[in-house]
Amino acid sequence: MSQIQNYFTSLQSLISTIGEAEAETIARVSALGAQSVAKQGVLHIFDTGHMLTSELIGRAGGLLAWTPLSISLSVTNPNRFREKEPLPPADDLTQFVKLGLGRSRLRAQDLLFVGSVSGKTPMPVEIALQARALGTTVVALTSVEHSRRLDSEHASGKRLFEVADLVLDNHAPPGDAMLSVDGFDRRLCPASGLAAACAMWAVNAGIVSELVGMGIEPSVYSSVNLPGGPENVKAIEERYTKLGY
């Protein structure tokens, strides 16, 4: 089997595993998401540099309630002489995240999806902890098998899957990459991005189905490239702005 075909075989197996192993969790998350959106709640996504915050936003067939969350501090102060000096340590992470969430539109009735393959880095863990303290339901998207093998870098000693309300396991292998090539010392092709996207689109489908079953018509994007597309997109955006679902 060629490595090209091996990739597709591995990907199909991964998606099948998620569909079977995570079906109950996806259904539970979908029900909570529908209850949130029905009450004008928002579905926030915080992702650590992968594809979720672009994949789910503004896409045909996607809920308008999907909203990217980013917290960053940008300081621009270049000086050639001082560039050789190390930067001072960053401010306390707890206060930084508190300030960021305080400036966000996160509310108790919302859902926050936090994506981190390893689940060990401080920022996603801190965001999950503080969001839960605000009453927001936190859903982790992570590789549990990979994360269990790693030590947390957060002060609590906990990893993302240990601090979230619900865990959607992307079933990426340890190290994330799926394929081995004879004579080459590194594995190829990460599993986590496409796996997380598949899980999240399944949640999207579940939320819409739940809302329709509740007698609520959710705001969902149609393709801007179809005839009348720009007008349809504008109309659905205006509808969501007015109704909040």
Secondary structure as GFF3:
##gff-version 3
##sequence-region A 1 245
A	DSSP	alpha_helix	3	21	.	.	.	ID=ss1
A	DSSP	alpha_helix	23	38	.	.	.	ID=ss2
A	DSSP	beta_strand	43	47	.	.	.	ID=ss3
A	DSSP	alpha_helix	52	55	.	.	.	ID=ss4
A	DSSP	beta_strand	66	68	.	.	.	ID=ss5
A	DSSP	three_ten_helix	82	84	.	.	.	ID=ss6
A	DSSP	alpha_helix	93	103	.	.	.	ID=ss7
A	DSSP	beta_strand	111	115	.	.	.	ID=ss8
A	DSSP	alpha_helix	122	133	.	.	.	ID=ss9
A	DSSP	beta_strand	137	142	.	.	.	ID=ss10
A	DSSP	alpha_helix	144	148	.	.	.	ID=ss11
A	DSSP	alpha_helix	160	163	.	.	.	ID=ss12
A	DSSP	beta_strand	166	169	.	.	.	ID=ss13
A	DSSP	beta_strand	177	179	.	.	.	ID=ss14
A	DSSP	beta_strand	188	190	.	.	.	ID=ss15
A	DSSP	alpha_helix	192	213	.	.	.	ID=ss16
A	DSSP	alpha_helix	229	243	.	.	.	ID=ss17
###
